[in-house]
Amino acid sequence: MHNVSIVDDDESVRAAIGRLVRSLGYRSSEFASAEAFLASPWRTETACLIADVQMPGMSGLDLQDALRAQGTLLPVIFITAFPTDAVRKRAQAAGAAGFFGKPVEAQDLIVCLKGSLNRL
């Protein structure tokens, strides 16, 4: 069973996406910060990461950079309340599997998540 990790400082967003992920038959791990995710044992068990772009401390984009620097290459789907072109371009240039504005449409997230996990 694939584990999908969700990193978002908004508890309601984490919970909602976690429920959606579990409804698809995947396991979900939820973290309030990028730092908490990096410190967890789930870091190495994650098949796909769904991360908020803007969070206190380390941003979702910085989290992706940190993972890549450690040699961890996994699909990252970004969600953000502020989907600017500059942020979208940076995420895509770093290999983002998806980029969505909040509130994200569940069906769009499902398609992106399943597509990312099917490529593993």
N, C-alpha and C positions, 0 to 999 in steps of 0.2 A: 504494500500500500504506500503510495506516495505521500510524503509530508510536505505541506505547503506552510511556509512561515509568513506571518503577517506582522509588519512593523509599522505602527502608526501611533502617534501620541494621543489620538482621540479614541477613548475607550469604546464609544458607541460604534465607530467605524470598524475597529478591530473585531468587536463582537459580531457585527452584522456580516462582515466578510468571512469570519470564522464559521458562522452558521452556514453560509452559502457553500463554502469549501467542504464542510462535513456532509452537506446534503448531496454532494456529488460523489461521495464515497471516499474522499481523501481524508487524511489526518491533518489537523491544523495545529500550529503552535503560534501563540500570539505574544507580541512584545511591545512595550510602550516606548522603546527607544532603540536606535541602532546599536548603541553600546550594550544594551541588555541582550540583544540578539547575538552580537559578536562574542559575548562572554558565556553563552549558553552551549550546552552539548548538542542542541538541535542544529547548530550552525553546520555541522558536518552531515546531518541527516536530512537536510532540506533539499527537495527536488526542484522547488520553485519558490521564489520570494516575491511577495507583494508588499511594496513599501511606499509610504508617503514620501513626497519629495521634501517638504518643509517640516522639520521637527526641531525642537530645541536640541542643542548639542550638534551631533553629527546628522547631516541631512541624508536623505535616501540616496542621492547621487554620490555623496561621499562614502556611504556604506558600500555601494556598488564598486567604487574605486578601491576601497580597502579590501574587499573580497577578491577582486581581480589581482591586486598586489600580492595577496597570499596564495595565488594560484587557484582560487575557487571560482570556477566558471559555471554559473547556474543561471537559468532564465530569471530575469527580474522584470516584474510588471510594476510600473509606477502609477500612483494616483496622486492627484494634487488639487487643491482648491484654487490654485493659481496657474493654470495651464498656458504659460506664455510660450511663444515660438522659440525663444532663446533656450528655455529649460527643455522643451521638447527636443530641440536639435542636439543639445548636450547629451540627453538620455539616449537618443537614437544613435548618436555617434559612438557611445560607449556600449552599444549592443542591446539596448532595452528590448525585451520581448513585447512590451506594450506600454502605452502611455495614455492615461485617461484623466479627464477632469472630474472633480467631485460635484455632484453625486454621480458615481459611475453607474451606468446601466448594467444590471445584473447579467443580462444575456451577453453583452459585449465582453464582460469580464470572464464569463464562462467559456466563450469561444476562444479567447486569448489563452486562458489557463489550460484548457484541454489541448489546444494546439501546441503549447509549450511543453506539456508533459508527454504528449504523443511523440515528440521529437527526441525524447531521451532514449 
